Amino acid sequence: MSAVEIVGGGFLARYLSALPASHGAVTVLAAGVSSTAVGSPDAFRREADLVRATARRCRAEGRTVVFFSTASSALYGTCDTPAGEDAAAPGIPYGRHKLHLEEELAGSGASWLVLRLSHVVGAHQRPHQLLPGLVEQITAGHVRVFAGAYRDLVDVADVTACLDALLAAGVRNEVFNVAAGTPYAVEEIVRGVEARLDRQARWDVVDAAGRGGRAVVSVDRLRRHVGALAPAGGPAYLARMLDRYTASYRPAPAAP
């Protein structure tokens, strides 16, 4: 039986490596452009080349390609009504790039599955990413807060569980939002991290212009396929993620 192939070696790839071999001939692209702040044509070109080459190989070998796109405002714009998968209206290069790759993959002739992820959190993230960055800043006593910015946070464990369930059910050639469905104010996230670190940092409040709008995405399609495995969203979901992961980024105590 063919093992699941993971392309990439970062944070998300580390979790996805636990997917069982029973899924058979599946190639998961856990590599490429993952930040909405990226607008580099070179970075977009490298990811496009990777997706095209992988799709050609998987078509020839009878494998399914799993591609991670975005469920952020970069794809859906600012919206208060939950945006379903058919409501994509990208307004920045990152969103247009991801949607174009989705379309190329769908027309490649390979079997495929697209998961549009919101802002994934978990242990083992790089220092520049949201949660480890906030822990580092708050621990140091000074944190930059983008007033009016929002982030839909999703637990990496839920991303893995949802992908596992979709593959096990034989779902192919479909697009799914995998997100909390709740845009959390950055101020709320910062206060939650402060509470778990038992520290109150000095806030440097800056304008959120250019940091992404408030997008509400729908996870109804995902919930119809995976039921209770879909992220729950809401305040309790955020609290659970911060309880689970904040401590993993707390600096180790200094040696005596």
VOGU-319121 format. One line per field, with one value per residue: residue in one letter; x, y, z of N, C-alpha, C in turn. Coordinates in pm, whole numbers, always signed. Example, Ala and Ser with C-alpha at 12.3 -4.5 7.8 and 13.67 -1.06 7.14 Angstrom:
type	c(a / s)
n.xx	c(+1319 / +1285)
n.yy	c(-569 / -225)
n.zz	c(+780 / +708)
ca.xx	c(+1230 / +1367)
ca.yy	c(-450 / -106)
ca.zz	c(+780 / +714)
c.xx	c(+1320 / +1290)
c.yy	c(-330 / +3)
c.zz	c(+780 / +787)
//
This chain:
type	c(m / s / a / v / e / i / v / g / g / g / f / l / a / r / y / l / s / a / l / p / a / s / h / g / a / v / t / v / l / a / a / g / v / s / s / t / a / v / g / s / p / d / a / f / r / r / e / a / d / l / v / r / a / t / a / r / r / c / r / a / e / g / r / t / v / v / f / f / s / t / a / s / s / a / l / y / g / t / c / d / t / p / a / g / e / d / a / a / a / p / g / i / p / y / g / r / h / k / l / h / l / e / e / e / l / a / g / s / g / a / s / w / l / v / l / r / l / s / h / v / v / g / a / h / q / r / p / h / q / l / l / p / g / l / v / e / q / i / t / a / g / h / v / r / v / f / a / g / a / y / r / d / l / v / d / v / a / d / v / t / a / c / l / d / a / l / l / a / a / g / v / r / n / e / v / f / n / v / a / a / g / t / p / y / a / v / e / e / i / v / r / g / v / e / a / r / l / d / r / q / a / r / w / d / v / v / d / a / a / g / r / g / g / r / a / v / v / s / v / d / r / l / r / r / h / v / g / a / l / a / p / a / g / g / p / a / y / l / a / r / m / l / d / r / y / t / a / s / y / r / p / a / p / a / a / p)
n.xx	c(+85 / +62 / +231 / +124 / +246 / +434 / +506 / +736 / +877 / +810 / +625 / +345 / +375 / +499 / +294 / +117 / +254 / +172 / -48 / -230 / -105 / -306 / -458 / -353 / -249 / -161 / -53 / +59 / +82 / +260 / +403 / +530 / +395 / +287 / +201 / -5 / +117 / +311 / +422 / +587 / +687 / +873 / +853 / +586 / +610 / +781 / +620 / +408 / +540 / +607 / +351 / +248 / +435 / +405 / +137 / +145 / +308 / +154 / -79 / +21 / +95 / -133 / -205 / -349 / -355 / -315 / -381 / -302 / -477 / -598 / -815 / -860 / -910 / -770 / -856 / -1136 / -1208 / -1332 / -1592 / -1909 / -2114 / -2117 / -1880 / -1901 / -1738 / -1769 / -1761 / -1532 / -1335 / -1078 / -866 / -604 / -261 / -170 / -407 / -519 / -321 / -332 / -594 / -573 / -391 / -547 / -739 / -580 / -494 / -737 / -788 / -592 / -603 / -527 / -626 / -760 / -762 / -861 / -783 / -879 / -719 / -748 / -582 / -345 / -268 / -44 / +183 / +543 / +570 / +727 / +936 / +850 / +582 / +230 / +136 / +378 / +524 / +373 / +391 / +666 / +698 / +525 / +635 / +872 / +775 / +666 / +442 / +336 / +33 / -212 / -457 / -796 / -755 / -815 / -807 / -880 / -846 / -726 / -698 / -415 / -437 / -703 / -709 / -554 / -713 / -950 / -862 / -776 / -1021 / -1166 / -1010 / -1029 / -1296 / -1302 / -1333 / -1291 / -1164 / -1280 / -1338 / -1266 / -1334 / -1134 / -1154 / -1206 / -1431 / -1482 / -1389 / -1137 / -1072 / -758 / -680 / -824 / -700 / -441 / -491 / -576 / -342 / -176 / -311 / -267 / +5 / +32 / +108 / +121 / +175 / +327 / +138 / +191 / +6 / -99 / -210 / -424 / -430 / -389 / -333 / -509 / -856 / -1172 / -1291 / -1552 / -1584 / -1753 / -1802 / -1976 / -1991 / -1772 / -1851 / -2070 / -1947 / -1759 / -1870 / -1872 / -1598 / -1523 / -1392 / -1503 / -1531 / -1600 / -1582 / -1501 / -1356 / -1130 / -1021 / -957 / -753 / -555 / -508 / -399 / -166 / -13 / +169 / +365 / +536 / +645 / +930 / +1209 / +1296 / +1566 / +1888 / +2005)
n.yy	c(-119 / +223 / +481 / +790 / +1080 / +1351 / +1670 / +1898 / +2047 / +2182 / +2338 / +2263 / +2035 / +1865 / +1786 / +1665 / +1443 / +1233 / +1122 / +833 / +545 / +411 / +574 / +561 / +641 / +940 / +1273 / +1534 / +1874 / +2050 / +2287 / +2598 / +2928 / +3086 / +3308 / +3594 / +3833 / +3811 / +3909 / +3856 / +3806 / +3606 / +3419 / +3340 / +3226 / +3010 / +2849 / +2799 / +2654 / +2427 / +2322 / +2267 / +2080 / +1875 / +1808 / +1708 / +1481 / +1334 / +1289 / +1115 / +902 / +825 / +944 / +1139 / +1489 / +1704 / +2031 / +2332 / +2618 / +2953 / +3079 / +3338 / +3701 / +3779 / +3623 / +3626 / +3887 / +4166 / +4073 / +4028 / +3849 / +3500 / +3359 / +3131 / +2861 / +2921 / +3192 / +3337 / +3627 / +3759 / +4026 / +4103 / +4035 / +3788 / +3643 / +3622 / +3471 / +3224 / +3139 / +3111 / +2897 / +2697 / +2671 / +2590 / +2342 / +2204 / +2177 / +2010 / +1741 / +1559 / +1381 / +1562 / +1767 / +2050 / +2243 / +2525 / +2716 / +2895 / +3101 / +2905 / +2754 / +2618 / +2397 / +2419 / +2615 / +2870 / +3138 / +3391 / +3370 / +3411 / +3329 / +3234 / +3469 / +3664 / +3561 / +3586 / +3867 / +3963 / +3842 / +3979 / +4221 / +4416 / +4475 / +4476 / +4585 / +4549 / +4756 / +4696 / +4485 / +4148 / +3793 / +3475 / +3197 / +2863 / +2539 / +2337 / +2067 / +2018 / +2076 / +1864 / +1645 / +1689 / +1670 / +1405 / +1274 / +1349 / +1234 / +965 / +921 / +921 / +1156 / +1369 / +1609 / +1853 / +2165 / +2303 / +2518 / +2540 / +2639 / +2846 / +2993 / +3214 / +3542 / +3660 / +3938 / +4099 / +4226 / +4081 / +3832 / +3897 / +3978 / +3732 / +3576 / +3721 / +3675 / +3402 / +3390 / +3530 / +3797 / +4145 / +4331 / +4629 / +4800 / +4872 / +5037 / +5023 / +5133 / +4920 / +4921 / +4775 / +4528 / +4324 / +4252 / +4208 / +3900 / +3673 / +3336 / +3054 / +2730 / +2537 / +2351 / +2186 / +2088 / +1935 / +1716 / +1616 / +1637 / +1667 / +1696 / +1925 / +2255 / +2426 / +2698 / +3032 / +3190 / +2995 / +2814 / +2961 / +3006 / +2744 / +2681 / +2869 / +2789 / +2540 / +2584 / +2816 / +2784 / +2628 / +2798 / +2951 / +3099 / +2902 / +2871 / +3069 / +2933 / +2858)
n.zz	c(+0 / -82 / +87 / +241 / +89 / +197 / +101 / +188 / +485 / +713 / +985 / +948 / +789 / +969 / +1144 / +964 / +886 / +1034 / +915 / +819 / +638 / +516 / +357 / +110 / -222 / -200 / -223 / -34 / -44 / +152 / +142 / +17 / -51 / +236 / +371 / +386 / +357 / +172 / -145 / -348 / -677 / -745 / -535 / -571 / -826 / -778 / -613 / -790 / -990 / -843 / -779 / -1036 / -1136 / -949 / -985 / -1250 / -1215 / -1029 / -1173 / -1366 / -1206 / -1081 / -839 / -568 / -529 / -257 / -183 / -15 / +28 / +89 / +345 / +408 / +435 / +217 / +11 / +26 / +75 / +275 / +483 / +641 / +626 / +631 / +418 / +163 / -17 / -285 / -306 / -356 / -394 / -465 / -362 / -347 / -448 / -331 / -270 / -529 / -651 / -509 / -571 / -847 / -862 / -747 / -950 / -1166 / -1069 / -1055 / -1324 / -1414 / -1463 / -1276 / -977 / -703 / -403 / -228 / +48 / +206 / +423 / +732 / +972 / +1091 / +1403 / +1648 / +1823 / +1781 / +1587 / +1379 / +1505 / +1404 / +1357 / +1448 / +1723 / +1865 / +1828 / +1968 / +2230 / +2277 / +2259 / +2463 / +2686 / +2692 / +2766 / +2603 / +2344 / +2007 / +1880 / +1643 / +1591 / +1534 / +1363 / +1256 / +1313 / +1197 / +1372 / +1357 / +1489 / +1449 / +1495 / +1438 / +1166 / +1067 / +1151 / +1007 / +739 / +740 / +780 / +549 / +344 / +417 / +371 / +102 / -38 / -308 / -548 / -462 / -287 / +30 / +303 / +587 / +888 / +1181 / +1149 / +1286 / +1317 / +1512 / +1717 / +1716 / +1949 / +2141 / +2122 / +2207 / +2473 / +2572 / +2555 / +2727 / +2972 / +3007 / +3032 / +3258 / +3259 / +3193 / +2923 / +2786 / +2552 / +2214 / +2014 / +1687 / +1363 / +1178 / +905 / +591 / +698 / +656 / +629 / +809 / +780 / +750 / +732 / +592 / +724 / +658 / +445 / +500 / +750 / +681 / +571 / +759 / +1007 / +1359 / +1373 / +1246 / +1299 / +1593 / +1646 / +1785 / +2118 / +2312 / +2163 / +2083 / +2340 / +2412 / +2227 / +2301 / +2565 / +2513 / +2358 / +2426 / +2641 / +2526 / +2401 / +2594 / +2737 / +2850 / +3199 / +3329 / +3387 / +3719)
ca.xx	c(+0 / +142 / +221 / +97 / +368 / +427 / +607 / +759 / +939 / +784 / +531 / +228 / +422 / +531 / +170 / +56 / +330 / +104 / -159 / -205 / -77 / -429 / -515 / -302 / -168 / -194 / +60 / +15 / +174 / +273 / +515 / +485 / +372 / +188 / +170 / -74 / +204 / +404 / +378 / +703 / +665 / +961 / +793 / +468 / +653 / +834 / +508 / +335 / +619 / +593 / +215 / +234 / +517 / +345 / +14 / +181 / +356 / +44 / -167 / +86 / +107 / -263 / -209 / -429 / -281 / -382 / -322 / -351 / -501 / -624 / -953 / -846 / -966 / -698 / -936 / -1278 / -1233 / -1397 / -1732 / -1974 / -2195 / -2023 / -1847 / -1879 / -1627 / -1796 / -1768 / -1397 / -1322 / -948 / -835 / -460 / -189 / -164 / -534 / -533 / -224 / -384 / -712 / -524 / -335 / -661 / -800 / -486 / -496 / -864 / -784 / -467 / -626 / -497 / -721 / -715 / -842 / -811 / -825 / -850 / -693 / -733 / -452 / -324 / -184 / -6 / +320 / +652 / +571 / +848 / +925 / +784 / +439 / +150 / +137 / +511 / +565 / +307 / +449 / +798 / +685 / +463 / +735 / +970 / +711 / +622 / +380 / +273 / -105 / -273 / -594 / -895 / -721 / -879 / -751 / -954 / -745 / -769 / -604 / -352 / -490 / -830 / -675 / -511 / -828 / -1044 / -803 / -779 / -1159 / -1203 / -941 / -1085 / -1429 / -1288 / -1372 / -1190 / -1204 / -1365 / -1272 / -1324 / -1280 / -1103 / -1136 / -1296 / -1553 / -1492 / -1274 / -1106 / -999 / -621 / -676 / -874 / -596 / -332 / -534 / -577 / -204 / -131 / -370 / -205 / +143 / +23 / +187 / +56 / +280 / +293 / +88 / +219 / -110 / -77 / -322 / -425 / -443 / -301 / -307 / -616 / -985 / -1248 / -1361 / -1622 / -1595 / -1846 / -1749 / -2091 / -1959 / -1683 / -1927 / -2155 / -1866 / -1682 / -1947 / -1817 / -1454 / -1503 / -1365 / -1626 / -1537 / -1652 / -1485 / -1447 / -1257 / -1008 / -966 / -897 / -625 / -456 / -473 / -321 / -39 / +66 / +280 / +473 / +628 / +698 / +1075 / +1254 / +1354 / +1712 / +1961 / +2050)
ca.yy	c(+0 / +345 / +572 / +930 / +1155 / +1489 / +1757 / +2009 / +2004 / +2282 / +2318 / +2186 / +1903 / +1784 / +1726 / +1582 / +1319 / +1127 / +1065 / +689 / +492 / +353 / +665 / +521 / +725 / +1081 / +1363 / +1655 / +1986 / +2133 / +2377 / +2706 / +3060 / +3067 / +3434 / +3692 / +3949 / +3785 / +3954 / +3839 / +3722 / +3489 / +3322 / +3287 / +3142 / +2883 / +2766 / +2756 / +2547 / +2307 / +2268 / +2210 / +1959 / +1771 / +1763 / +1623 / +1352 / +1262 / +1242 / +999 / +792 / +794 / +992 / +1257 / +1603 / +1790 / +2165 / +2423 / +2754 / +3044 / +3116 / +3470 / +3813 / +3790 / +3552 / +3656 / +4026 / +4193 / +4031 / +3992 / +3731 / +3390 / +3336 / +2992 / +2836 / +2978 / +3338 / +3395 / +3754 / +3806 / +4165 / +4126 / +3933 / +3657 / +3574 / +3587 / +3363 / +3097 / +3098 / +3067 / +2763 / +2606 / +2649 / +2509 / +2205 / +2143 / +2147 / +1940 / +1600 / +1479 / +1384 / +1670 / +1813 / +2180 / +2292 / +2667 / +2728 / +3027 / +3118 / +2782 / +2766 / +2493 / +2394 / +2405 / +2717 / +2952 / +3254 / +3507 / +3348 / +3491 / +3293 / +3246 / +3609 / +3731 / +3514 / +3647 / +4010 / +3985 / +3803 / +4088 / +4336 / +4517 / +4403 / +4558 / +4543 / +4613 / +4787 / +4673 / +4367 / +4023 / +3668 / +3351 / +3099 / +2724 / +2447 / +2246 / +1932 / +2008 / +2068 / +1726 / +1554 / +1708 / +1612 / +1260 / +1227 / +1367 / +1132 / +834 / +910 / +918 / +1285 / +1418 / +1712 / +1951 / +2272 / +2320 / +2607 / +2478 / +2760 / +2854 / +3061 / +3328 / +3634 / +3707 / +4064 / +4079 / +4268 / +3970 / +3729 / +3946 / +3969 / +3592 / +3531 / +3786 / +3607 / +3270 / +3414 / +3608 / +3918 / +4250 / +4403 / +4762 / +4787 / +4972 / +5021 / +5081 / +5120 / +4790 / +4938 / +4687 / +4402 / +4227 / +4291 / +4111 / +3808 / +3561 / +3228 / +2946 / +2593 / +2448 / +2239 / +2096 / +2022 / +1831 / +1598 / +1560 / +1649 / +1734 / +1719 / +2061 / +2348 / +2474 / +2844 / +3096 / +3222 / +2876 / +2753 / +3040 / +2978 / +2610 / +2686 / +2941 / +2701 / +2427 / +2612 / +2929 / +2739 / +2566 / +2902 / +3023 / +3074 / +2818 / +2952 / +3081 / +2842 / +2927)
ca.zz	c(+0 / -91 / +200 / +209 / +65 / +242 / +39 / +279 / +610 / +815 / +1095 / +907 / +743 / +1087 / +1193 / +861 / +870 / +1110 / +838 / +801 / +504 / +460 / +257 / -21 / -310 / -176 / -206 / +34 / -65 / +272 / +111 / -69 / +8 / +341 / +437 / +302 / +340 / +62 / -277 / -435 / -796 / -743 / -444 / -638 / -937 / -725 / -571 / -909 / -1054 / -760 / -794 / -1171 / -1148 / -865 / -1051 / -1364 / -1164 / -965 / -1280 / -1429 / -1109 / -1022 / -701 / -538 / -477 / -160 / -191 / +87 / -15 / +201 / +378 / +468 / +360 / +90 / -90 / +35 / +103 / +404 / +475 / +767 / +598 / +609 / +277 / +123 / -107 / -418 / -296 / -363 / -466 / -415 / -391 / -339 / -527 / -264 / -291 / -672 / -677 / -456 / -648 / -978 / -847 / -730 / -1082 / -1245 / -1019 / -1094 / -1467 / -1446 / -1494 / -1157 / -867 / -615 / -291 / -184 / +179 / +228 / +566 / +794 / +1038 / +1167 / +1522 / +1712 / +1873 / +1684 / +1482 / +1375 / +1595 / +1346 / +1341 / +1540 / +1864 / +1926 / +1828 / +2078 / +2357 / +2291 / +2286 / +2594 / +2786 / +2698 / +2829 / +2506 / +2234 / +1904 / +1861 / +1526 / +1629 / +1429 / +1282 / +1297 / +1264 / +1219 / +1412 / +1353 / +1554 / +1353 / +1519 / +1366 / +1023 / +1041 / +1168 / +896 / +618 / +759 / +760 / +408 / +265 / +452 / +309 / -43 / -98 / -403 / -644 / -394 / -212 / +163 / +404 / +716 / +967 / +1296 / +1111 / +1377 / +1311 / +1647 / +1722 / +1763 / +2090 / +2221 / +2123 / +2292 / +2614 / +2610 / +2577 / +2850 / +3087 / +3027 / +3076 / +3382 / +3238 / +3116 / +2852 / +2735 / +2415 / +2112 / +1928 / +1556 / +1271 / +1111 / +759 / +514 / +769 / +629 / +685 / +889 / +691 / +813 / +633 / +625 / +727 / +645 / +356 / +575 / +858 / +622 / +538 / +872 / +1131 / +1477 / +1359 / +1197 / +1409 / +1653 / +1646 / +1904 / +2224 / +2379 / +2073 / +2100 / +2473 / +2412 / +2155 / +2380 / +2676 / +2464 / +2290 / +2475 / +2726 / +2447 / +2357 / +2710 / +2747 / +2961 / +3305 / +3324 / +3477 / +3841)
c.xx	c(+89 / +121 / +183 / +231 / +346 / +540 / +620 / +816 / +913 / +683 / +413 / +266 / +449 / +406 / +111 / +129 / +266 / -15 / -131 / -183 / -202 / -496 / -460 / -227 / -211 / -65 / +9 / +121 / +172 / +394 / +460 / +463 / +259 / +148 / +103 / +11 / +300 / +344 / +485 / +669 / +751 / +903 / +669 / +507 / +705 / +721 / +429 / +408 / +606 / +456 / +200 / +312 / +456 / +218 / +43 / +224 / +241 / -57 / -109 / +85 / -26 / -275 / -303 / -341 / -368 / -307 / -385 / -357 / -534 / -773 / -955 / -917 / -892 / -775 / -1081 / -1309 / -1293 / -1545 / -1785 / -2069 / -2102 / -2005 / -1823 / -1771 / -1646 / -1793 / -1632 / -1396 / -1190 / -917 / -689 / -388 / -186 / -293 / -554 / -441 / -280 / -504 / -671 / -467 / -445 / -720 / -710 / -491 / -624 / -865 / -667 / -487 / -591 / -615 / -670 / -812 / -780 / -870 / -782 / -839 / -696 / -596 / -428 / -232 / -158 / +135 / +417 / +645 / +698 / +827 / +849 / +633 / +362 / +168 / +276 / +560 / +503 / +365 / +584 / +787 / +629 / +559 / +838 / +909 / +657 / +567 / +319 / +135 / -163 / -422 / -687 / -864 / -788 / -803 / -845 / -849 / -804 / -659 / -547 / -401 / -623 / -809 / -640 / -629 / -926 / -990 / -808 / -919 / -1203 / -1138 / -1000 / -1221 / -1423 / -1329 / -1258 / -1252 / -1305 / -1278 / -1343 / -1255 / -1254 / -1061 / -1227 / -1431 / -1580 / -1371 / -1251 / -1029 / -859 / -608 / -722 / -769 / -482 / -370 / -536 / -438 / -149 / -183 / -302 / -58 / +149 / +114 / +104 / +165 / +233 / +255 / +136 / +110 / -86 / -197 / -311 / -436 / -340 / -272 / -418 / -745 / -1050 / -1330 / -1424 / -1640 / -1687 / -1773 / -1863 / -2060 / -1871 / -1762 / -2018 / -2077 / -1799 / -1751 / -1875 / -1667 / -1425 / -1478 / -1494 / -1641 / -1589 / -1546 / -1422 / -1340 / -1125 / -943 / -896 / -762 / -518 / -414 / -375 / -181 / +45 / +188 / +395 / +573 / +682 / +848 / +1109 / +1314 / +1507 / +1776 / +2010 / +2201)
c.yy	c(+124 / +431 / +711 / +1002 / +1300 / +1567 / +1881 / +1958 / +2099 / +2238 / +2229 / +2046 / +1810 / +1714 / +1629 / +1451 / +1202 / +1068 / +919 / +648 / +436 / +446 / +637 / +631 / +872 / +1159 / +1495 / +1763 / +2078 / +2224 / +2486 / +2833 / +3050 / +3194 / +3531 / +3816 / +3933 / +3833 / +3936 / +3753 / +3597 / +3380 / +3259 / +3191 / +3007 / +2792 / +2714 / +2642 / +2417 / +2242 / +2202 / +2080 / +1844 / +1718 / +1672 / +1485 / +1270 / +1212 / +1115 / +877 / +754 / +836 / +1112 / +1365 / +1679 / +1923 / +2254 / +2565 / +2838 / +3070 / +3255 / +3577 / +3835 / +3723 / +3599 / +3805 / +4044 / +4159 / +3993 / +3874 / +3616 / +3356 / +3188 / +2982 / +2896 / +3130 / +3406 / +3521 / +3818 / +3949 / +4200 / +4014 / +3796 / +3578 / +3533 / +3471 / +3228 / +3048 / +3048 / +2926 / +2660 / +2569 / +2565 / +2364 / +2134 / +2105 / +2062 / +1796 / +1507 / +1482 / +1484 / +1695 / +1944 / +2212 / +2437 / +2689 / +2873 / +3030 / +2999 / +2808 / +2629 / +2504 / +2383 / +2506 / +2801 / +3080 / +3372 / +3490 / +3401 / +3453 / +3298 / +3390 / +3687 / +3690 / +3580 / +3795 / +4037 / +3948 / +3913 / +4217 / +4440 / +4444 / +4502 / +4501 / +4621 / +4633 / +4767 / +4557 / +4243 / +3904 / +3553 / +3244 / +2958 / +2635 / +2351 / +2103 / +1912 / +2002 / +1924 / +1629 / +1566 / +1649 / +1460 / +1206 / +1240 / +1260 / +993 / +812 / +908 / +1046 / +1335 / +1528 / +1812 / +2050 / +2290 / +2433 / +2527 / +2594 / +2754 / +2909 / +3182 / +3418 / +3693 / +3839 / +4038 / +4122 / +4155 / +3860 / +3771 / +3936 / +3824 / +3537 / +3593 / +3712 / +3474 / +3280 / +3485 / +3731 / +4018 / +4335 / +4545 / +4747 / +4904 / +4955 / +5096 / +5054 / +4988 / +4801 / +4851 / +4554 / +4301 / +4267 / +4179 / +4025 / +3695 / +3453 / +3118 / +2811 / +2492 / +2327 / +2137 / +2019 / +1914 / +1703 / +1536 / +1577 / +1726 / +1755 / +1859 / +2154 / +2412 / +2624 / +2899 / +3119 / +3100 / +2808 / +2828 / +3009 / +2842 / +2610 / +2756 / +2860 / +2593 / +2466 / +2726 / +2882 / +2680 / +2668 / +2985 / +2995 / +2987 / +2906 / +2955 / +2987 / +2920 / +2953)
c.zz	c(+0 / +33 / +150 / +197 / +110 / +176 / +126 / +409 / +724 / +919 / +1055 / +863 / +860 / +1141 / +1091 / +839 / +945 / +1034 / +805 / +656 / +438 / +358 / +119 / -92 / -301 / -157 / -151 / +16 / +56 / +256 / +21 / +8 / +109 / +412 / +340 / +278 / +223 / -70 / -381 / -556 / -797 / -653 / -507 / -750 / -888 / -680 / -691 / -980 / -977 / -779 / -931 / -1186 / -1068 / -929 / -1170 / -1317 / -1106 / -1067 / -1343 / -1337 / -1044 / -876 / -689 / -479 / -377 / -158 / -85 / +31 / +108 / +218 / +442 / +386 / +229 / -23 / -93 / +52 / +242 / +393 / +613 / +750 / +565 / +461 / +253 / +18 / -246 / -420 / -305 / -448 / -424 / -458 / -383 / -412 / -462 / -289 / -436 / -708 / -631 / -536 / -786 / -969 / -823 / -867 / -1171 / -1201 / -1062 / -1241 / -1509 / -1491 / -1381 / -1062 / -764 / -502 / -243 / -47 / +191 / +378 / +611 / +863 / +1132 / +1286 / +1581 / +1766 / +1755 / +1569 / +1490 / +1456 / +1538 / +1334 / +1462 / +1687 / +1926 / +1929 / +1942 / +2213 / +2381 / +2328 / +2426 / +2706 / +2804 / +2754 / +2734 / +2384 / +2136 / +1874 / +1743 / +1555 / +1510 / +1338 / +1341 / +1240 / +1297 / +1248 / +1408 / +1408 / +1450 / +1372 / +1447 / +1215 / +987 / +1049 / +1053 / +766 / +625 / +728 / +614 / +320 / +291 / +387 / +157 / -112 / -186 / -489 / -586 / -317 / -78 / +239 / +531 / +806 / +1088 / +1254 / +1200 / +1360 / +1450 / +1639 / +1778 / +1909 / +2182 / +2232 / +2215 / +2439 / +2661 / +2636 / +2705 / +2973 / +3114 / +3066 / +3210 / +3374 / +3161 / +3054 / +2819 / +2588 / +2329 / +2006 / +1798 / +1467 / +1195 / +960 / +687 / +580 / +748 / +699 / +765 / +794 / +772 / +707 / +684 / +624 / +714 / +557 / +428 / +679 / +801 / +594 / +661 / +1006 / +1240 / +1470 / +1307 / +1315 / +1459 / +1646 / +1777 / +2011 / +2290 / +2294 / +2082 / +2234 / +2477 / +2341 / +2238 / +2502 / +2631 / +2421 / +2348 / +2554 / +2646 / +2398 / +2471 / +2723 / +2868 / +3069 / +3293 / +3425 / +3600 / +3837)
//
